[in-house]
Structure formats: structure tokens, C-alpha cells
Amino acid sequence: MKYLLVTCILLPWNLCLFAQVLNVDRQNSSDSVFRKNLCTARLNFVSDKQRRNLLEANGDVEWDRFFKNNRVLICFAHADMAANGKNILENNGYLQMRYRDNDKRSVAADYYVQYQWNGIWGMQNRALMGCNARFKFWDDRSDDLYVGAGLFYEYERWDPARSAYSFPVDSVGIVNRNLFRVNITAKTAVHINEHVDIAGVTFIQFPVGISDTRIFQNFFNPRWVLDITATFKINKHFGFTMKYGHNLDHFRALPIDPYFYEFNVGLAVQL
């Protein structure tokens, strides 16, 4: 089913999930129909005059380049911003580039680079690059399953003095951190019946230090990201979606909450 999300109710926690690493596995209708290029964009903007001007904006842009060897280059950007007068309430986003198989091979390499920031968390920037082996277990009209395993390098700079930082500062200064992470991923979609579709993706990322004496000290404090979306078709043209996502990470560079989640409900229109 091809749906356009036209409205949704987003709880405040959604700003945290978008700032996580590699929680996007792009799947769209063009994966099965060859086109040389595909570009999509979305932008939301809200202005509200109260005591001060409250401004909110978020959006994303995706450009896909499909190759004749059944590979695809995916470039994706997402950003969220909110300000109350001169006070920055939210400033986060990421830029991601991936080069992977277009869901044709049983085993293929998935290369990626990403840059991101999150002022709420105090994350000035995070840059990473890596590669997964992507395994296609099955993909048919009713369901699919893809699993990946690989390694990426991650560099981070955290600064709690940033204006949007939303957690108590307790004698914490700038933190620079660089390490490797073992990355395990899984993606599935299930067509329950003509009215219900469910899709989900999860990532588990185990930190591996670069010091000879502390390589595996925090290995069993992984980052876990989960994203599940259910689409319910009411009739030929209308339906609604429900989405739940979370991330859990006890290995934080700054003293921020280890668990964040989002839940939203939206109206879907079939084109």
C-alpha cells in the first residue's frame, strides 16, 4: 500500500528518537520499480505568537540514485527546530548516505556514513562510518525479513554548555569520545490482511573501546533502538497509522536519561 501521511499527533519524546544512530532503513515503493533517480521532500512549519514568537519546523529530504547493477545510493537529511523567542528549545537532525543492495541479493554489503547533532542532549556532533553484511532471508508479497551485522567507527563531541541542553549540569564539561561499535540490525514487514500492515526495524549496537586495556569494558551496555509502525486501512482511500519507537542506552557520555520513546497516531490517505 502507498500512503501519504497528512497529519499526526507527536508527543514531545519524538525529538529524542530521531537523534539516534542509524534508526532509518529506507523502504519505499521505488525499490521494486527501476527509476534512475527519485527525490522526496517534506517540510512542516508552525508559528505561534504568545508572550514571544514560538517557532517550530521540521522536515526531511531524500534523494535515491538507482543503478543497473541493482544497487542504490540513498542520501537522506532530517532536522527538527523549535525556538521561543531567542531561547532554543530544540535543535537536532542528521545527514546520512548509504550505498546498498536494492533488495535483490541474498547477501550484500551495506556501506554508510552519517553526521548528526542534538542540542537537547548536549551532542554538538557525532560522525560515523561503517559497513554491514545485509542478509535477505525472504521477501514475498506477504512479509519479508532482512538481518544485518557489521562494524562502524563513531566520533562524538558533547558539550553541556550548549543553550538547548535540557538536563541538570553537575560539574560536567566537554566530552570527546571515539570508539567502534558492533552493529546488529533486523528489518521486517508483515501484511496481516488487506486492512492491516505492520513494519518494524531494530538496531543493537555494542560499544568496543580503542584502548588496549579497556576494549570490552562497556561491551554489554549496548544501544537498542526499536521502531514499529502499524497501518490500518479503513477503506479504499483512507486509513490511519500507529507508531511506537524507543531507544535505550546506559552508556551515555553525559548524565542524560537512558530511555526515550515516541508514540504517534496519524491519518493516512491512499493515492
Sequence and secondary structure as in RCSB ss.txt:
>XXXX:A:sequence
MKYLLVTCILLPWNLCLFAQVLNVDRQNSSDSVFRKNLCTARLNFVSDKQRRNLLEANGDVEWDRFFKNNRVLIC
FAHADMAANGKNILENNGYLQMRYRDNDKRSVAADYYVQYQWNGIWGMQNRALMGCNARFKFWDDRSDDLYVGAG
LFYEYERWDPARSAYSFPVDSVGIVNRNLFRVNITAKTAVHINEHVDIAGVTFIQFPVGISDTRIFQNFFNPRWV
LDITATFKINKHFGFTMKYGHNLDHFRALPIDPYFYEFNVGLAVQL
>XXXX:A:secstr
  EEEEEEEE TTHHHHTTSTT      GGGSS  SEEEEEEEEEEEEESSSEEEEEEEEEEEEEE TTSEEEEE
EEEEEEEEETTEEEEEEEEEEEEEEE S  SEEEEEEEEEEEETTTTEEEEEEEEEEEEEEEEE SSEEEEEEEE
EEEEEEEE TTSTT  S  SS   EEEEEEEEEEEEEEEEEEETTEEEEEEEEEEEEE SSTTSTTTTTTS EEE
EEEEEEEE SSSEEEEEEEEEEEES  SSS  SEEEEEEEEEEEE 
